[in-house]
Amino acid sequence: MSAKQQNPREPGYFAVSPLMLFPKAFGRFKVFIRQAGRLVLYASENEVYTREHLARLHENGVTEVFVQTSDRERFDRYLEHNLAQYLLNDRVPIEARARIFHTAARSMVRELYGKKLPAKLLKRAQFARIAAFVEKTLAFLARGESLKQLASLMAHDFKTYDHSLQVFVFATTLMNTYSLPEDEMVQIGVGAVLHDLGKLGIDAAILEKPGPLTAEETLIVRTHPARGVALCSGLNLSLTAMQCILFHHERADGSGYPGGVGSGEIPLAAMAVGLVDVFAALTTARPYASAVSPFEALRVMRDMKGSFDTELFKRFVMVLSGAEIV
């Protein structure tokens, strides 16, 4: 891979960890590195990454490489096609896979914070507290068995994994307004990331179906909270995290599932995960529906009379508006 001199503009690029250049993977996008204050071409879109090239980056102290913003979609597809495969490769030491997961998840979460939340919220002092929760949550999830489960979810349905990170971002930010203890915040984050893990047991054809589900398919989908709890039984999760997984489709008026319990029986953290789960789904394109704007999503949720705790919903609206509520 030559370092042919280029003169690209910095604003047209985004930074990526060199760890994201998986050995033997084919990116179909150009990769640049910084040399003497300029960006130079390191890999063309027609080159395959090798361990030697990656070792050279490490030896030269390169901590970030750059991809053109115009190649963002290609990079996202590359990550979707290669990340799970790498994380599930038992020939790669678990420490290396954990590092890759943590790096990739942190990068995706950082991007989501920039795209999904008000800029003024990210500049406040308390955002450092949220960032600390994010780091500790991802470190918890990077451990052996939970890493394997998440990698399996990525391989099964990467869109569900991406959605789970969105729920994590919104839930962590919302619950931070309650000034909860650090360990509880971390476990809420863990529960948010793992809330849809039970979809591992559901046929991808059902999850990706473009039209309405049949009654039988709906019943199958509604098993995913209980399936998720079963899959997490060996992960040493707290009760709070387990409740987020099991109760995230319960509704305040008792119309949810799997138990049809009302607001008095749904823990606050689980109600929060359930609320932001709906918002994240509405604002993202799905096989059966187009994405709507955040304003329209909140309007739809407001009209779902009785589904959400009123105070929690108002608090979430204030978070999205950038209001100072902590």
N, C-alpha and C positions, 0 to 999 in steps of 0.2 A: 504494500500500500504506500504509494508515494505521497509526499506532502507538497503537491503542486501548488504554487502560490495563487491565492485568490484574493479578491477584495470585496467580500460580502459585507453588507451592513448588519451591525449587531441587532437592531430591532427586528430583523426578519428571521431570527433564530430562537430556539429554545434549548436550554441546557439539559443534558442527560448524563447520568452516571455511566462511566465506562463499563460498569458491571452489567449494564443492560445490553451490551454487545455480546450475545451468547455465542460460544464457540460452535462453528459449523452452521450458524444461522445465516440466512440470506435476507438482508434488510430491505432492498429495493428503494433505499433513500441514501443520500450523501451524508457523510459524517465529517465534521470539521473539528479541528483542535486549534487552540490559541498558541501562537508563536510570535514573540516579540510584539505583543500588543495587537496582533492581527489574527484573523481566522484564516486557516489554510485547510485545503482539502486533505483529509486523511484516508477516507475510503469512499469509493464511488458506489453508485447504486447497483453495480454489477459484481461486486466483490463479496466473497464469503468470509466471515470473521473467523480467525484462527486463534488458538491459545497463545501462539507466539506474538501475534499483534497485540493482544490484550496484555500480555506480560510486559511488552515494551512500553505501553501506556503507563502501567504501574511503576515500572523502573524509572520512568522519567517524571514521576510525581504528578501525572495528569489526573485530576479529580473530577473533571467534567468535560464532556464533548458536546458538540452542538449539531442540531439538525434544523434544516430550514423549516420555517413555519408552514410553508406551502406543502411540506411533506408530513404534516401532522397526522393526517388520516392514514397514510401508509405506515407511519411509526406505530400508531395505535393498533392497526391490524397485525403488524409484526409482533407486538407485545402479546396480543391476544393469542396468536398462533404458537408462540415460543415459550412464554413464561411458565405455564402449567407443565409443559413437557420437561422443562429444566428442573422445576421444583420436585417433580415426581421421579427424577432420575436417581436411583439408589446408588449409582456409581459415583455421584458427586457427594462429597462429604456434607453431612447435615449442617455443619457450621457455615459452609459456603452457600448452601441453599437458603439458610435462615437470613444470611446477609443480603442475598439477592431479593428475597421476599420483602424484607424490611425496607430496602432501598426503593424497590418498585412501588410498594404501597405508600411510602412516605411521599414519593414524587406525585402519585396520583391524587393523594389527599391534599397536598399543597396546591395542586392545580384546581381541585374542586373548591377549596377555600377561596381562591382568587376569582373563580367564575360564579360561584353560587351565593356568596355572602357580601354584604356591603363593605366597600373599601375602608370606610371610617371605623367599622368594627374591628378590622384587622390591625388597625394602628393603635388601638387602645392598650393600656398597660395590662389589663386582665387577659388579653389574648395570649400572653406568654404562659399563663396558667393552662389555657386550653392546649397550647402547643406541647406542654409537658405531659398532659394527659394522653395526647396522641402518641407521643414517643413511647410512653410506658405501655399503652395498649398494644401497639404494634410489636413491641418487644415480647409481650406476653404471648401474642399470637404466633410469633416466629419460632416457638418451641416445637419440638418434634411432631407430636400427634396432631395438634391444632394446625400446624403448617401443612401436614399431609391432607387433612380434611379440606382446608381452603384451596390447596392446589387441585384437589379432586373436583371441587366446585367450579374452579376456573375452567378445567378441562371439560366439564359437563355443560356448563353454560356461563361463559365469561360475562355476559350481560348481567346476570344475577350477581356476580361478584362485584362488578362495577356499581350496580345499584346499591349493594350492601355498603360500599365505601361512602356513597352519597348519604345513606341513612346514618352512618357513623358520624359524618361531618355535621349534619344537622342536629342529631341527637346530643352530641357532645357540647355543641354550642348552646343549645337550648337548656340542657341540664346544668351547665355552668352558671346559669343565672340563679340557681338555688344554693350556691356555695356549699356543695356537699363535700364530705371528706374525700381525699384523694383516692383511696383504695376503692371507694364506691364508684367514683367517676370512671376509673379504669375499667371496672367490671361492667358498667353500663356501656362503655365503648366496646368491650369484648362482645357483649350481648347484641349490640347493634350490628357489628360486623358479621356475627354468626346467625343473625335472626332468620335468614332464609336458607341455612345449611340443609334443612330437610328436603329442599328441592333436588338434592342429589338423588333421592329415591324416586323422582318423578320423571317420566319419559320426556326427553327434550322436545319431542314432537308436540307434546301438550303445552310445554312452556313457550314454545315458539309459534304456536298456532295463530294464524292471522285473523281468524274469525271467532265468533262466540264459542265458548266451550259447551259441550253437552252436559246434561245433568250428571252423568257418570264421571266425566272428566273434572267437573267442578268438585265433586266429592273427593276425587283423588288429590287435587290441588290442596284441598282443605286439610289434608293429613300432614302437610309439611311442618307445621309447628311441633306436633308430637314427634314426627320423624327427626326433627332437628334436635330435640331434647335427647332422644335416644342416641344419636350420633355423638353428642357432646358428653355422654355419661362418663367417659374416661379422661376428660380434659381438665378435671379439677376446677370447674367453674364455681363461682359463688351462686348463692340462691338468687341474687339480683340478676346476674347474667342469664341464668336459666329462665327466670320469669320473663325477661325481655324476649326470649326465643319463643316460649310457650304462649304468652298472652298478647303478642303484637297485633293479632287480628281480632282481639276482643274489643268491643265498643261500649261506651258509657251507658247506652240505653239497653244493653243486653242482646243486641242484634248480631254480635260477632261470633267467632268460632275460635277454638274447638269446643269451648264449654258454655258459651252464651251467658257468661257472667256479666254483671253490671259494674258501674264505676266504683262502687264501694269495695269490690273484690279485686280490682285491677291495680297493681302497684303503680306508683307515679312514673317510675322509669319505663315500665312496659307501655303505659299510656303514651309517653313521649315518643318511644320508638314507633308505636303504631301510628301516631299522628304524622311524624316526619316520613314514615314509610309511604303513606298515601301521597304526600306532597312530592316526594322524590319521583314516585311513579308517574304522577300527572305531568310533571315538568320534563319528562324524558320520553322520547319516541319509543313506542312498544310495538310488537308485531300487529296488535289489534287496534292501536290508537295513536294518533299523532301527539306530539308534545304540545302543551299549552303554556302560556306565560305564567310566571309566578303569581301575578295578580289574578289571572283567571283561575288558577289552581286554588288559591285561597277563597275565591268566590264560590267555587264548587264545593269546597270543604265546609264553608260557612252554611251552605244550603243543605248539608247532610245533617239535618236536625237531630240532635241527641247523640250523634256518633262520637263526638269528642268532648272532653272536659272543657268547659267554657273558659276558665281561667288559664288553662294550659294553652289553648288555642290563641287567646289574646296575647299571651306572653310570646308565643312563636311569631305572631305577626309583628310584634315590636322588635324581636330579634332581627327579622328580615328587613325591617325598616331602618335598622341601625340605631335604634333608640337605646339610651343609657338606662339599663334597668337593674344593674348590680352595683 
